[in-house]
Amino acid sequence: MIIQILSNLIEEGYLKRERYSLISPFFAGANVAFRREALNQVGAYDEKCNSGEDQDICFRIANAGWELYFEPKAAVRHKNRMALRAFIRQWFNYGFHHPYLFIKHNYKGLRIYRTSSRREEGLLYKNLFSMRFPFSILVFLTPFLAMHLLLVLAVLFAAIGLSIPAIVFGALTVAVALFYFRLDMNWRSPWQTLVFVFLRYTANLALIAGGFLGGAKVRLLYIGATFDYRR
């Protein structure tokens, strides 16, 4: 299983098969059923997928011509990791094993994805740029990434003594951070805000770090997507 960070299904119905890709919605292995005929056609789960086997098999089944149907009433209960170390390890592993899927199902190239404001049909990201390239590079442009890039620039300008650019980029860092964490903030409960901010930041940092190291293992420069949600 891998965390659903690239899509967010809400409405019941069939997924768009003709445009199905690795950023399309998929069904978690803990709550999915497949026809025997479909599995006989595409094969069983890929045992090389230590995580993400559910995304992989949904991709293969959809591209073999089968329909994928989302039923929101088919719900299961999931117990989250309670210990902080186990929580971080889980999200690190989500990121670490994700690059293998992109290497498996894509040709070598440069791909850049951006967040989708319209969130059509459960898609959270859209392709911004892609081209064939001697090396495999995959980057998701997210507020989490922007926040850290702006912070690095602010620190660099401060280190070389350029105070005005340092202040500007520092202010931009704060603005992006407030935007990124806005749904975690509850001014009536500061402690709850701190807990939610800490957990989401920690989860995404582990996700990004795992993805970067997992990408290096399969010769892919991978700056992954982060966990996001919308009300």
TACORCOR-V994711 format. One record per backbone hydrogen bond with DSSP energy under -0.5 kcal/mol. NH is the residue of the N-H (numbers start at 1). CO is the residue of the C=O. If there is no record, write none. Layout:
nh={NH	NH}
co={CO	CO}
//
This chain:
nh={5	8	13	15	17	19	20	24	31	32	39	40	41	42	43	47	49	50	56	57	58	59	60	61	62	63	64	64	65	66	70	71	72	74	75	80	87	88	89	90	91	92	93	94	95	96	97	98	98	99	101	101	102	103	104	105	106	110	111	111	112	113	114	115	116	117	122	123	124	125	126	128	129	131	133	136	137	137	138	139	140	141	141	142	146	147	148	149	150	151	152	153	154	155	156	157	158	159	160	161	162	163	166	167	168	169	170	171	172	173	174	175	176	177	178	179	180	181	182	184	185	185	189	193	194	195	196	197	198	199	200	201	202	203	204	205	206	207	208	209	210	211	212	213	214	215	216	217	218	219	220	221	222	223	223	224}
co={3	122	70	68	15	16	17	21	28	29	35	36	37	38	39	45	46	48	52	53	54	55	56	57	58	59	60	61	62	61	13	69	70	71	73	78	83	84	85	86	87	88	89	90	91	92	93	94	95	95	97	98	98	99	100	101	102	131	109	137	129	139	126	141	124	115	119	120	6	6	114	112	112	110	108	219	109	135	221	111	223	113	139	140	142	143	144	145	146	147	148	149	150	151	152	153	154	155	156	158	157	161	162	163	164	165	166	167	168	169	170	171	172	173	174	175	176	177	179	181	181	182	186	189	190	191	192	193	194	195	196	197	198	199	200	201	202	203	204	205	206	207	208	209	210	211	212	213	214	216	215	136	220	138	221	222}
//
